[in-house]
């Protein structure tokens, strides 16, 4: 999904502000030089007059006079540089100042967005994703398989939690690396504390760092926004409602913790179905079993999810409890 016009305008306003700041810095530098070296201004005025003469003669085709003008300009510019140096100013002190020299604080290099513009997009998306702080702590670099054991065996699959989580981690990383080539969705389910939300955060960070639009909601927050949009016509909720359907990746965390009713069931189906039709990826996590899921949200929603999502059942001990136990042992 491309930036909405309001998002683009917000970034461009930041660039306009940077340009004003750049001009202010240069203006202050000039004032400092003029105050300390008054003759510098006279030299600049002389250079400006000669430059105009040089331009006029070129336009009139008088190439014989240009050589002497060039020589005079070079002498004056050398004098100007010596004046700066003798007053203790750096040689580039009166050169234009840019926060990004590559695009000169315009956001563009030619017709292409500068790297700083792409960074600005990423920062904006972080701010609008509801995830800006948590992703510094929960990402692929901080995810550890050491909290999962070969001794914790799932009786149904006869697989260990370490084996299951190793495969789940690989699937999540593949989801990221193939995001721009293949359309995928992920459904994470399992007991509380086994890493469902953490893996969602890992994926979110990687994609936002690549400037994809990602939005995260707990299920209760999501349906509150939908209700405000539908029934209260809340302006922010209406905007967010459209964003929910159009963002590159929607993460719905803790499905089943909301107060479920006919409205919630209908909206979930609509969201899942519409995003499938638009080929927009979705990640859903829940503590519910698949049997409870179908009973709670209807057969048709269950059918859409199971037929179009990679179903990842996570098993293991509660990682939060395991971490606390480890930390307490280390403190002893």
Secondary structure, DSSP 4 states (H G I P E B T S, - for coil): -PPPHHHHHHHHHHHHHHHHHHHHHHHHHHHHHHHH-HHHHHHHHHHHHHHHHHHHHHHTT-TTTHHHHHHHHHHHHHHHHHHHHHTT--TTTTS---SSTTTTTSSEETTEE-HHHHHHHHHHHHHHTT-TTGGGTSSTTT--GGGS-SS-B-TTT--BHHHHHHHHHHHHHHHHHTTTTS---EEEEESTTSSHHHHHHHHHHHHHHTT--EEEEEHHHHHHHHHIIIII--HHHHHHHHHHHHSSEEEEEEETSS---HHHHHHHHHHHHHHHHTT-EEEEEESS-HHHHHHHH-HHHHHHHHHHSEEEEE-SS-HHHHHHHHHHHHH-
